[in-house]
Amino acid sequence: MPRIAKNHPTSRLNLEMGESARQKLMTLRDQTQANSLTEVVQRALAVYEFLHAEKQKGNQLIVKGEGGEKEVVLL
């Protein structure tokens, strides 16, 4: 697949990770229909940045289950 031209500067980042981490990235790519592993990492970074910002503000992450039960997720 050819690279898509970008309108903003980029830089290359080489990551060394275990095979299980790479498999998780590939599974997420397939499940989310992301175009690349890079897109999966970018999305993960956005989520992590959001969660960190909320924690810095003193907020909590609460997950509500199908039955209505709520659980506070420790960050």
N, C-alpha and C positions, 0 to 999 in steps of 0.2 A: 504494500500500500504506500503510495507516495506521500511525503510530508505535505501538510497544508501550510501555506504561507501565513505567517503571523504578523500582526501589526504592532507587536510589542517585543521588546528585547527578551531573549531567553538565555538560559545557561544550562549546560549539561551537568547532571548529577549522577554519579555512579554509586549504586548501593550494593553492599554485600549483605546478603541475608540467607537464612537457611531455606532449604527446599520447602519446608512446611509453610513458611511465610509467603514464599512465591506462589505456592498452590492456593493459599487463601486469597491472594490478590487476583489470581486468574479466575477463581470461582466467583469472586465479587464482580469482576469484569463481566463474566458471562451472565450472572444473575441480574445485574443492573443494566445490561446492554450498553456498557461504556465502550467507547471506541478504542481505548488502549489502557495499559497498566498505568500510564502517566495520568490519565483522567481519573482512575480510581484513587491514586495517591493524592491528586489535587482535591478531590471531593473529601477524602479522609482528613486532609489538612484543614479544610474549611470547617468540618464538623468539630475537630479538635480545638480549633481557634475559637469557635462559638462557645463550646463547653467551658473552656478555660476562662473566657471573658465573663461568663455567667457566674462561675465559681468566684472570680475576683470581686464581683459585685455582691457576693454573699448569698446568691440564689442557690436553689436546690433543683436537681433533676428528679422529677417524679414520673414514674411509669405507671399507667393505668391499664390493668389487664382487662380481658374481655368481660369478666364477671364484675367489673367495677372496683376490684381491689387495687389499692395504690401502694407503691413501693418506692421509697426514696433510694436513689442510686448514689452511692458514694463516689465522689470524683477524686 
